[in-house]
Amino acid sequence: MSGPAPEALAEPSQPAGRAWTAALSLANGAIWVGWYGPLQILLALQAAELAPPGTPKESVLAWVTGAGAVVSMVANPLFGALSDRTASRFGRRTPWIAAGVAGGAGALALLAGARSVAVMVLGWCLVQLTLNAAFAAITAAVPDRVPRRQRGAVGGWLGAAQILGVVAGTGLATVAGAVAAGGVGAGGGAEGGVATGGVAAGYLACAGFVVLGTVPYVLWHRDPVLPARRRPALSLRALAAGFWISPRRHPDLAWAWLTRFLINLGNALALLYLLYYLRDVLHRPDPGGGVLVLTAVNGVTLLGTVVVGGFWSDRAGRRQPFVLWSGVIMTVATGLLAGWQTWPGALCAAALLGVGFGVFTAVDFALMTQVLPAAADRGKDMGVINIANALPQVAAPALAAPIVHHLGGYRMLYAVAAAVGLVGALLVRRIRGVA
């Protein structure tokens, strides 16, 4: 095809405005509320309540989160590819953001009424399917609209919104559930500080936030339109073939993907059983409240580094050193959970993990956008990259359950998590095209 590239496919040159960045960040944070309210609190409580007799709650939680993560791995690149091919008058990304959050809210409402493990699995898979449609479009909007010299800063704001979404989701799940269950007596049951009768309220609160948080971006910001004549072919064979990105042809993307996967796997191993760790190892009287405290501490230190790290990386014109040292800091934090199994040790680990993950979140995102192969496939390629976020959710339960039950318990679990994260941090040095 001849002629200049349309706006939707051109390399952006104008800086992203503050209002656009704020609205996109709020939408990103809202999606993380929809994920982490359940992941941090609600799914663990439901697993404990609905586990069949003789079945460990850890295994039920692993089934549910693992099934959802499999859906996430497929959904993110699939919807990214579909958004690449969307030629609506509302743009390529906005329709998928709107449809995804609406579907996600409905799926969270389904989870609120779950009374069996099967419905839990179905509900969480639907949450992952729909919210990943929105998330794929949000992440693709950055290389669509933000010049490379500004992506560390924008990645920092998205990272700040992400951790605020994690904190808000955990808080909504805990507070809304506790308020709704306040009238439940001793016969109503309680697990982790939230009575089981209040779990539904936690899900509904998260669903409401998911919708409200995306309204400003969907309504007030124009998405570049892809002319129909420039739309890539839409066929099942083309979609399937596009999901394979050759590591030989694109080695920098392959090494960057592996770095992100391993660091996220270490982080997922550290967080998966946090509520159970507080209750069964540290014997906290209110483990649900303890998770909220640790999440808040982590959030404060992360917010202190995520935006600064992104700006600093932009100014230095370098990405690798920031990813490497942030991974090392996260390794030290996870090692504390293995070697210093006390409440003060958990607080220190949460603080250090926030420092490291803050810098990593902003700078690794910017690094990833700089190794994308083609403008026409940004959504699909970002979706493939985002598998490095979702795949650890599958691998972590498969690794964590046998480690906890048969290979040394929580001390060994966190030692393995530290080692995995360190290997990931070191591999960033293999990237050649980004300093």
The 8 nearest C-alpha neighbors of each residue, nearest first, counted from 0:
[[1, 2, 229, 228, 3, 4, 230, 231],
 [2, 0, 3, 4, 229, 5, 228, 8],
 [3, 1, 4, 0, 5, 229, 9, 228],
 [4, 2, 5, 1, 9, 6, 0, 8],
 [3, 5, 9, 8, 6, 2, 7, 1],
 [6, 4, 7, 8, 9, 3, 225, 226],
 [5, 7, 9, 8, 223, 4, 224, 225],
 [6, 8, 223, 5, 225, 9, 224, 143],
 [9, 7, 6, 5, 374, 4, 375, 10],
 [10, 8, 6, 4, 7, 11, 5, 374],
 [9, 11, 12, 8, 143, 146, 374, 142],
 [12, 10, 146, 144, 145, 9, 13, 143],
 [11, 13, 146, 14, 10, 145, 144, 147],
 [12, 14, 11, 15, 146, 145, 144, 16],
 [15, 13, 145, 16, 146, 12, 149, 11],
 [14, 16, 145, 13, 144, 20, 17, 19],
 [17, 15, 19, 18, 20, 14, 21, 13],
 [16, 18, 20, 19, 21, 15, 22, 14],
 [17, 19, 21, 20, 16, 22, 23, 15],
 [20, 18, 22, 16, 21, 17, 23, 15],
 [19, 21, 17, 23, 18, 22, 24, 16],
 [20, 22, 24, 18, 19, 23, 17, 25],
 [23, 21, 216, 25, 19, 24, 20, 215],
 [24, 22, 26, 20, 25, 21, 216, 19],
 [23, 25, 157, 27, 21, 22, 26, 160],
 [26, 24, 28, 22, 27, 23, 212, 21],
 [25, 27, 213, 29, 23, 212, 24, 28],
 [28, 26, 24, 30, 25, 29, 23, 161],
 [27, 29, 164, 160, 161, 25, 31, 30],
 [30, 28, 209, 32, 26, 212, 31, 27],
 [29, 31, 33, 32, 27, 28, 209, 34],
 [30, 32, 34, 164, 28, 33, 29, 35],
 [33, 31, 168, 164, 29, 30, 34, 35],
 [34, 32, 30, 31, 205, 209, 35, 36],
 [35, 33, 31, 32, 36, 37, 38, 30],
 [36, 34, 38, 37, 165, 32, 39, 168],
 [35, 37, 168, 169, 172, 39, 38, 32],
 [36, 38, 41, 42, 35, 40, 39, 34],
 [39, 37, 35, 36, 42, 40, 34, 41],
 [38, 40, 35, 36, 37, 169, 41, 43],
 [41, 39, 37, 43, 38, 42, 36, 44],
 [40, 42, 37, 44, 43, 45, 198, 36],
 [41, 43, 45, 37, 44, 38, 46, 40],
 [44, 42, 46, 41, 45, 40, 60, 47],
 [45, 43, 41, 47, 42, 46, 190, 48],
 [44, 46, 48, 42, 47, 43, 49, 41],
 [47, 45, 43, 49, 48, 44, 56, 50],
 [46, 48, 56, 44, 45, 50, 49, 43],
 [47, 49, 45, 46, 50, 44, 195, 190],
 [48, 50, 46, 47, 45, 115, 51, 116],
 [49, 51, 46, 47, 56, 48, 54, 59],
 [52, 50, 54, 49, 53, 55, 116, 56],
 [53, 51, 54, 50, 55, 49, 56, 48],
 [52, 54, 51, 55, 50, 56, 58, 59],
 [53, 55, 51, 52, 50, 56, 58, 59],
 [56, 54, 57, 58, 53, 59, 50, 47],
 [55, 57, 47, 59, 58, 46, 50, 60],
 [58, 56, 60, 55, 59, 61, 400, 46],
 [57, 59, 61, 55, 56, 60, 62, 400],
 [60, 58, 56, 62, 61, 57, 46, 50],
 [59, 61, 57, 63, 58, 62, 46, 64],
 [60, 62, 58, 396, 64, 59, 63, 65],
 [63, 61, 59, 65, 60, 64, 66, 58],
 [62, 64, 120, 60, 66, 65, 61, 59],
 [65, 63, 67, 61, 66, 62, 60, 68],
 [64, 66, 393, 68, 62, 67, 63, 61],
 [67, 65, 69, 63, 68, 64, 62, 70],
 [68, 66, 124, 64, 70, 65, 69, 123],
 [67, 69, 71, 65, 70, 66, 392, 393],
 [70, 68, 72, 66, 71, 67, 65, 393],
 [71, 69, 67, 68, 73, 72, 74, 128],
 [70, 72, 68, 74, 127, 69, 73, 75],
 [73, 71, 386, 69, 70, 389, 74, 75],
 [72, 74, 70, 71, 75, 77, 76, 69],
 [75, 73, 71, 77, 128, 72, 76, 78],
 [74, 76, 382, 131, 77, 135, 78, 73],
 [382, 77, 75, 79, 379, 383, 78, 74],
 [78, 76, 74, 80, 79, 75, 73, 81],
 [79, 77, 81, 132, 80, 75, 76, 74],
 [78, 80, 378, 379, 76, 82, 135, 77],
 [81, 79, 379, 83, 77, 78, 82, 378],
 [82, 80, 78, 84, 83, 79, 77, 85],
 [81, 83, 85, 79, 91, 84, 80, 92],
 [84, 82, 80, 81, 378, 85, 376, 91],
 [85, 83, 81, 82, 230, 231, 86, 80],
 [86, 84, 91, 82, 83, 87, 81, 225],
 [85, 87, 225, 227, 226, 91, 224, 84],
 [88, 86, 89, 90, 85, 91, 224, 225],
 [87, 89, 90, 224, 86, 225, 91, 223],
 [90, 88, 87, 222, 93, 94, 224, 91],
 [89, 91, 224, 222, 223, 87, 88, 92],
 [92, 90, 85, 82, 86, 93, 83, 224],
 [91, 93, 136, 95, 82, 94, 90, 96],
 [92, 94, 96, 95, 217, 90, 91, 97],
 [95, 93, 97, 96, 92, 98, 89, 91],
 [94, 96, 98, 97, 93, 133, 92, 99],
 [95, 97, 133, 93, 99, 94, 98, 136],
 [96, 98, 94, 95, 99, 100, 93, 101],
 [99, 97, 95, 101, 96, 100, 94, 102],
 [100, 98, 129, 133, 96, 102, 130, 132],
 [99, 101, 103, 102, 97, 98, 130, 210],
 [102, 100, 98, 104, 103, 99, 97, 105],
 [101, 103, 105, 99, 100, 104, 129, 98],
 [104, 102, 100, 126, 106, 129, 105, 130],
 [105, 103, 206, 107, 101, 106, 102, 100],
 [104, 106, 108, 102, 103, 107, 109, 101],
 [105, 107, 109, 103, 126, 108, 104, 122],
 [108, 106, 110, 104, 109, 105, 202, 206],
 [107, 109, 111, 105, 106, 110, 203, 104],
 [108, 110, 106, 107, 111, 112, 122, 105],
 [111, 109, 113, 107, 122, 112, 108, 119],
 [110, 112, 199, 108, 109, 202, 113, 107],
 [111, 113, 110, 109, 114, 199, 108, 118],
 [114, 112, 110, 118, 111, 119, 115, 109],
 [113, 115, 112, 118, 49, 116, 119, 117],
 [116, 114, 117, 118, 113, 49, 119, 50],
 [115, 117, 119, 118, 120, 49, 50, 114],
 [118, 116, 120, 115, 119, 121, 113, 114],
 [119, 117, 121, 120, 113, 115, 116, 122],
 [118, 120, 116, 122, 117, 121, 113, 110],
 [119, 121, 63, 117, 123, 118, 122, 124],
 [122, 120, 118, 124, 119, 123, 125, 117],
 [123, 121, 110, 119, 125, 124, 106, 120],
 [122, 124, 126, 120, 125, 121, 67, 119],
 [123, 125, 67, 127, 121, 126, 122, 120],
 [126, 124, 128, 122, 123, 127, 106, 129],
 [127, 125, 123, 103, 106, 124, 129, 128],
 [126, 128, 124, 71, 125, 130, 129, 131],
 [129, 127, 125, 131, 126, 74, 130, 71],
 [130, 128, 99, 103, 132, 131, 102, 126],
 [129, 131, 133, 99, 132, 103, 127, 100],
 [132, 130, 134, 75, 133, 129, 128, 127],
 [133, 131, 78, 129, 99, 130, 135, 134],
 [132, 134, 96, 99, 130, 131, 136, 95],
 [133, 135, 131, 137, 136, 132, 130, 138],
 [136, 134, 79, 132, 138, 75, 133, 137],
 [135, 137, 92, 139, 133, 134, 138, 79],
 [138, 136, 134, 140, 139, 135, 133, 27],
 [137, 139, 140, 135, 136, 141, 134, 381],
 [138, 140, 378, 136, 141, 137, 377, 142],
 [139, 141, 143, 137, 138, 142, 144, 136],
 [140, 142, 143, 144, 145, 139, 138, 137],
 [143, 141, 145, 144, 140, 139, 368, 146],
 [144, 142, 140, 141, 145, 139, 7, 11],
 [143, 145, 141, 11, 142, 140, 15, 146],
 [144, 146, 141, 142, 15, 11, 14, 150],
 [147, 145, 11, 12, 148, 149, 14, 150],
 [148, 146, 150, 149, 145, 369, 365, 142],
 [147, 149, 146, 150, 313, 151, 316, 314],
 [150, 148, 147, 152, 146, 151, 153, 313],
 [149, 151, 153, 365, 147, 152, 154, 148],
 [152, 150, 309, 154, 365, 313, 362, 153],
 [151, 153, 309, 310, 155, 154, 150, 149],
 [154, 152, 150, 156, 155, 151, 157, 149],
 [153, 155, 361, 151, 157, 152, 156, 150],
 [156, 154, 306, 361, 152, 158, 309, 305],
 [155, 157, 159, 153, 158, 154, 306, 160],
 [158, 156, 24, 154, 160, 155, 159, 161],
 [157, 159, 161, 155, 156, 160, 360, 361],
 [160, 158, 156, 161, 162, 157, 302, 155],
 [161, 159, 28, 163, 157, 158, 24, 162],
 [162, 160, 28, 158, 164, 159, 163, 31],
 [161, 163, 165, 164, 159, 160, 298, 166],
 [164, 162, 160, 166, 165, 161, 167, 159],
 [163, 165, 28, 32, 31, 167, 161, 162],
 [164, 166, 162, 168, 35, 163, 167, 32],
 [167, 165, 163, 169, 164, 168, 294, 170],
 [168, 166, 170, 164, 169, 165, 163, 171],
 [167, 169, 36, 32, 171, 165, 170, 166],
 [168, 170, 36, 166, 172, 167, 171, 165],
 [171, 169, 167, 173, 168, 172, 174, 166],
 [172, 170, 168, 174, 175, 173, 169, 167],
 [171, 173, 201, 169, 36, 170, 175, 176],
 [174, 172, 170, 176, 171, 175, 177, 169],
 [173, 175, 177, 171, 176, 170, 172, 178],
 [176, 174, 201, 178, 171, 177, 200, 172],
 [175, 177, 197, 201, 198, 179, 200, 173],
 [176, 178, 174, 180, 193, 175, 179, 181],
 [179, 177, 181, 175, 180, 176, 174, 197],
 [178, 180, 197, 176, 177, 181, 175, 200],
 [181, 179, 197, 177, 183, 182, 196, 178],
 [182, 180, 178, 183, 179, 177, 194, 184],
 [181, 183, 180, 184, 179, 178, 187, 177],
 [184, 182, 180, 187, 181, 185, 196, 194],
 [183, 185, 186, 187, 182, 188, 181, 180],
 [184, 186, 187, 188, 183, 189, 194, 182],
 [185, 187, 184, 188, 183, 189, 194, 195],
 [188, 186, 183, 185, 184, 196, 189, 194],
 [189, 187, 186, 194, 185, 195, 190, 184],
 [190, 188, 194, 195, 193, 192, 191, 187],
 [189, 191, 192, 193, 194, 44, 195, 188],
 [190, 192, 287, 286, 193, 285, 189, 44],
 [191, 193, 287, 285, 190, 288, 189, 194],
 [194, 192, 177, 189, 191, 190, 176, 195],
 [195, 193, 189, 196, 197, 180, 188, 190],
 [194, 196, 197, 189, 198, 188, 193, 190],
 [195, 197, 194, 180, 198, 187, 199, 183],
 [198, 196, 176, 180, 179, 200, 195, 199],
 [197, 199, 201, 176, 200, 195, 196, 41],
 [200, 198, 111, 202, 201, 197, 203, 112],
 [201, 199, 203, 176, 197, 198, 202, 175],
 [200, 202, 172, 176, 198, 175, 204, 199],
 [203, 201, 199, 205, 200, 204, 111, 107],
 [204, 202, 206, 200, 205, 201, 108, 207],
 [203, 205, 201, 207, 206, 202, 200, 171],
 [204, 206, 208, 202, 203, 207, 33, 32],
 [207, 205, 104, 203, 209, 204, 208, 107],
 [208, 206, 204, 210, 209, 205, 203, 211],
 [207, 209, 211, 205, 210, 206, 212, 29],
 [208, 210, 29, 206, 207, 212, 30, 211],
 [211, 209, 207, 208, 212, 213, 100, 101],
 [212, 210, 208, 214, 213, 209, 207, 29],
 [211, 213, 29, 26, 209, 210, 214, 25],
 [212, 214, 26, 211, 210, 216, 215, 217],
 [213, 215, 217, 211, 216, 212, 218, 210],
 [216, 214, 218, 217, 219, 213, 22, 212],
 [217, 215, 22, 220, 219, 214, 218, 213],
 [216, 218, 214, 215, 219, 93, 213, 220],
 [219, 217, 215, 216, 214, 220, 221, 213],
 [218, 220, 216, 215, 217, 221, 214, 22],
 [221, 219, 216, 218, 217, 222, 19, 215],
 [222, 220, 223, 219, 89, 90, 217, 218],
 [221, 223, 90, 224, 89, 220, 93, 92],
 [224, 222, 7, 90, 6, 221, 225, 91],
 [223, 225, 90, 7, 88, 226, 222, 91],
 [224, 226, 86, 7, 227, 90, 223, 91],
 [227, 225, 228, 229, 86, 224, 230, 5],
 [226, 228, 230, 229, 86, 225, 85, 87],
 [227, 229, 226, 230, 225, 231, 86, 0],
 [230, 228, 227, 226, 231, 225, 0, 5],
 [229, 231, 227, 84, 228, 232, 226, 86],
 [232, 230, 84, 233, 229, 83, 375, 228],
 [231, 233, 234, 230, 237, 84, 238, 229],
 [232, 234, 231, 237, 235, 238, 84, 81],
 [235, 233, 237, 236, 238, 232, 239, 231],
 [234, 236, 238, 237, 239, 233, 240, 232],
 [235, 237, 239, 234, 238, 240, 241, 233],
 [238, 236, 234, 240, 235, 239, 241, 233],
 [237, 239, 235, 241, 236, 240, 234, 242],
 [240, 238, 236, 241, 237, 242, 235, 243],
 [241, 239, 237, 242, 238, 243, 236, 235],
 [240, 242, 238, 243, 239, 237, 244, 379],
 [241, 243, 240, 239, 244, 238, 383, 76],
 [244, 242, 241, 240, 245, 239, 383, 246],
 [245, 243, 242, 246, 241, 249, 248, 380],
 [244, 246, 247, 248, 249, 243, 250, 253],
 [247, 245, 250, 249, 253, 248, 244, 252],
 [246, 248, 245, 250, 249, 253, 244, 251],
 [249, 247, 245, 246, 250, 244, 251, 252],
 [248, 250, 246, 252, 247, 251, 245, 253],
 [251, 249, 246, 253, 252, 247, 248, 254],
 [252, 250, 430, 254, 253, 249, 255, 431],
 [251, 253, 255, 250, 370, 249, 254, 256],
 [252, 254, 250, 256, 246, 251, 255, 257],
 [255, 253, 257, 251, 256, 252, 430, 258],
 [256, 254, 252, 258, 253, 257, 251, 259],
 [255, 257, 253, 259, 254, 258, 252, 384],
 [258, 256, 260, 254, 259, 255, 261, 253],
 [259, 257, 423, 255, 256, 261, 260, 426],
 [258, 260, 256, 262, 257, 261, 387, 263],
 [261, 259, 387, 257, 263, 258, 262, 264],
 [262, 260, 423, 264, 263, 258, 420, 259],
 [261, 263, 420, 265, 423, 259, 264, 260],
 [262, 264, 266, 260, 261, 265, 267, 259],
 [265, 263, 391, 261, 267, 266, 262, 260],
 [266, 264, 416, 420, 262, 268, 263, 419],
 [265, 267, 263, 269, 264, 268, 270, 262],
 [268, 266, 264, 270, 269, 265, 271, 263],
 [269, 267, 265, 395, 266, 271, 270, 416],
 [268, 270, 266, 267, 271, 413, 416, 265],
 [271, 269, 273, 267, 268, 272, 266, 39],
 [270, 272, 268, 273, 267, 269, 396, 395],
 [273, 271, 275, 274, 270, 276, 269, 268],
 [274, 272, 276, 270, 275, 271, 277, 290],
 [273, 275, 277, 276, 272, 286, 290, 278],
 [274, 276, 278, 272, 273, 277, 279, 286],
 [277, 275, 273, 280, 279, 274, 278, 272],
 [278, 276, 281, 274, 286, 275, 283, 280],
 [277, 279, 282, 275, 283, 286, 276, 281],
 [278, 280, 282, 276, 275, 277, 281, 283],
 [281, 279, 276, 282, 277, 278, 275, 340],
 [280, 282, 277, 283, 278, 279, 341, 276],
 [283, 281, 278, 279, 280, 277, 284, 286],
 [282, 284, 278, 286, 285, 281, 277, 289],
 [283, 285, 286, 282, 278, 191, 192, 289],
 [286, 284, 192, 288, 283, 287, 191, 289],
 [287, 285, 289, 191, 288, 278, 283, 277],
 [288, 286, 191, 192, 290, 289, 285, 274],
 [287, 289, 291, 285, 286, 290, 292, 192],
 [288, 290, 286, 292, 287, 291, 285, 293],
 [289, 291, 293, 287, 288, 292, 294, 286],
 [290, 292, 288, 294, 289, 293, 295, 169],
 [293, 291, 289, 295, 294, 290, 296, 288],
 [294, 292, 296, 290, 295, 291, 349, 297],
 [293, 295, 297, 291, 292, 296, 298, 290],
 [294, 296, 298, 292, 297, 293, 291, 166],
 [297, 295, 293, 299, 298, 294, 350, 292],
 [298, 296, 353, 349, 350, 294, 295, 300],
 [297, 299, 295, 301, 296, 300, 162, 302],
 [298, 300, 302, 296, 301, 297, 295, 303],
 [301, 299, 303, 353, 354, 302, 297, 298],
 [302, 300, 353, 357, 298, 354, 303, 304],
 [301, 303, 299, 300, 304, 305, 159, 298],
 [302, 304, 300, 301, 305, 299, 307, 306],
 [305, 303, 307, 357, 301, 302, 308, 358],
 [304, 306, 357, 358, 155, 308, 302, 307],
 [305, 307, 155, 309, 308, 156, 304, 152],
 [308, 306, 304, 310, 309, 305, 311, 303],
 [309, 307, 358, 311, 305, 306, 304, 310],
 [308, 310, 151, 152, 155, 306, 361, 312],
 [309, 311, 152, 313, 307, 312, 308, 151],
 [312, 310, 308, 314, 313, 309, 307, 315],
 [311, 313, 315, 309, 314, 310, 317, 316],
 [314, 312, 316, 310, 311, 151, 315, 148],
 [313, 315, 311, 312, 316, 310, 317, 148],
 [316, 314, 312, 317, 313, 311, 318, 310],
 [315, 317, 313, 314, 312, 318, 434, 148],
 [318, 316, 434, 315, 312, 319, 313, 320],
 [317, 319, 321, 434, 320, 312, 362, 366],
 [318, 320, 322, 321, 434, 323, 317, 427],
 [321, 319, 323, 322, 318, 324, 317, 434],
 [320, 322, 319, 323, 324, 318, 325, 358],
 [321, 323, 319, 325, 359, 320, 324, 326],
 [324, 322, 424, 320, 326, 321, 325, 319],
 [325, 323, 327, 326, 321, 322, 320, 328],
 [324, 326, 355, 328, 322, 327, 323, 359],
 [327, 325, 424, 329, 324, 323, 328, 322],
 [326, 328, 324, 330, 329, 325, 421, 331],
 [327, 329, 325, 331, 355, 330, 326, 324],
 [330, 328, 332, 352, 326, 355, 331, 327],
 [331, 329, 417, 327, 333, 328, 332, 421],
 [330, 332, 334, 328, 329, 333, 335, 327],
 [333, 331, 348, 329, 335, 334, 352, 351],
 [334, 332, 330, 417, 335, 336, 331, 413],
 [333, 335, 331, 337, 336, 332, 417, 414],
 [336, 334, 338, 339, 332, 337, 333, 348],
 [337, 335, 333, 334, 339, 338, 340, 413],
 [338, 336, 410, 413, 334, 335, 414, 339],
 [337, 339, 335, 336, 340, 334, 410, 414],
 [340, 338, 335, 344, 336, 341, 337, 345],
 [341, 339, 336, 344, 338, 337, 342, 281],
 [340, 342, 344, 343, 339, 281, 345, 336],
 [341, 343, 345, 344, 346, 281, 340, 277],
 [344, 342, 346, 345, 341, 347, 340, 339],
 [345, 343, 341, 347, 339, 342, 346, 340],
 [344, 346, 342, 348, 343, 347, 349, 336],
 [345, 347, 343, 349, 344, 348, 293, 342],
 [348, 346, 350, 344, 349, 345, 351, 343],
 [349, 347, 332, 345, 351, 346, 350, 335],
 [348, 350, 297, 352, 346, 347, 351, 293],
 [349, 351, 297, 347, 353, 348, 352, 300],
 [352, 350, 354, 348, 353, 332, 349, 347],
 [351, 353, 329, 349, 355, 332, 350, 354],
 [352, 354, 301, 297, 300, 356, 350, 351],
 [355, 353, 301, 351, 300, 357, 352, 356],
 [356, 354, 325, 329, 328, 352, 357, 353],
 [355, 357, 359, 353, 358, 354, 360, 352],
 [358, 356, 305, 301, 304, 360, 354, 355],
 [357, 359, 305, 308, 356, 360, 361, 355],
 [358, 360, 356, 322, 362, 363, 357, 325],
 [361, 359, 357, 358, 158, 363, 356, 362],
 [362, 360, 155, 154, 309, 364, 358, 359],
 [361, 363, 365, 364, 359, 151, 309, 360],
 [362, 364, 366, 365, 359, 360, 361, 367],
 [365, 363, 367, 362, 366, 361, 154, 360],
 [364, 366, 151, 362, 150, 368, 363, 367],
 [367, 365, 363, 369, 364, 368, 362, 318],
 [366, 368, 364, 369, 365, 370, 363, 255],
 [367, 369, 365, 366, 370, 371, 142, 364],
 [370, 368, 366, 367, 371, 365, 147, 433],
 [369, 371, 252, 367, 368, 372, 251, 366],
 [372, 370, 368, 369, 373, 380, 367, 377],
 [371, 373, 370, 374, 249, 380, 376, 377],
 [374, 372, 375, 376, 371, 377, 380, 8],
 [375, 373, 377, 376, 8, 9, 372, 10],
 [374, 376, 373, 377, 8, 83, 231, 378],
 [377, 375, 379, 374, 378, 373, 380, 83],
 [376, 378, 380, 374, 379, 381, 375, 139],
 [379, 377, 79, 139, 381, 380, 376, 80],
 [378, 380, 80, 79, 76, 382, 376, 381],
 [381, 379, 383, 377, 382, 378, 376, 384],
 [382, 380, 384, 378, 383, 379, 377, 385],
 [76, 381, 383, 75, 385, 379, 380, 384],
 [384, 382, 380, 76, 386, 385, 381, 379],
 [383, 385, 381, 382, 386, 387, 256, 380],
 [384, 386, 382, 387, 388, 383, 381, 389],
 [387, 385, 389, 72, 388, 383, 384, 390],
 [386, 388, 260, 385, 390, 389, 384, 259],
 [389, 387, 385, 386, 390, 263, 391, 260],
 [388, 390, 386, 392, 68, 391, 72, 387],
 [389, 391, 393, 392, 386, 387, 388, 394],
 [392, 390, 264, 394, 393, 395, 389, 388],
 [393, 391, 390, 395, 389, 68, 394, 65],
 [394, 392, 65, 390, 391, 68, 395, 396],
 [393, 395, 391, 397, 392, 396, 398, 390],
 [394, 396, 398, 268, 392, 397, 391, 393],
 [397, 395, 399, 61, 398, 394, 400, 393],
 [396, 398, 394, 395, 399, 400, 393, 61],
 [399, 397, 395, 396, 400, 394, 401, 402],
 [398, 400, 396, 402, 395, 401, 397, 403],
 [399, 401, 403, 402, 398, 396, 404, 397],
 [402, 400, 404, 405, 403, 399, 398, 406],
 [403, 401, 406, 399, 400, 405, 404, 408],
 [408, 404, 402, 400, 401, 409, 405, 399],
 [403, 405, 401, 402, 408, 400, 406, 407],
 [406, 404, 401, 402, 403, 407, 408, 400],
 [407, 405, 402, 408, 403, 404, 401, 411],
 [406, 408, 411, 402, 405, 403, 410, 409],
 [409, 407, 403, 410, 411, 402, 404, 406],
 [408, 410, 412, 411, 403, 413, 407, 337],
 [411, 409, 337, 412, 413, 408, 414, 407],
 [410, 412, 414, 407, 409, 413, 408, 415],
 [413, 411, 409, 415, 410, 414, 402, 416],
 [412, 414, 416, 337, 415, 411, 410, 333],
 [415, 413, 411, 417, 416, 412, 337, 334],
 [416, 414, 418, 412, 413, 417, 411, 419],
 [417, 415, 265, 413, 419, 414, 418, 268],
 [416, 418, 330, 414, 333, 420, 415, 334],
 [417, 419, 415, 421, 420, 416, 414, 422],
 [420, 418, 416, 422, 265, 421, 417, 261],
 [419, 421, 262, 265, 423, 417, 418, 422],
 [422, 420, 424, 418, 423, 419, 330, 327],
 [423, 421, 425, 419, 424, 420, 426, 418],
 [424, 422, 258, 261, 420, 262, 426, 421],
 [423, 425, 323, 326, 421, 422, 426, 427],
 [424, 426, 422, 427, 423, 428, 323, 421],
 [425, 427, 428, 423, 424, 429, 258, 422],
 [426, 428, 429, 425, 430, 424, 258, 319],
 [427, 429, 426, 430, 425, 319, 431, 323],
 [428, 430, 427, 426, 431, 254, 251, 425],
 [431, 429, 251, 428, 427, 432, 254, 433],
 [432, 430, 433, 429, 251, 434, 428, 250],
 [431, 433, 430, 251, 434, 370, 369, 250],
 [434, 432, 431, 430, 318, 366, 317, 319],
 [433, 317, 319, 318, 432, 431, 316, 430]]
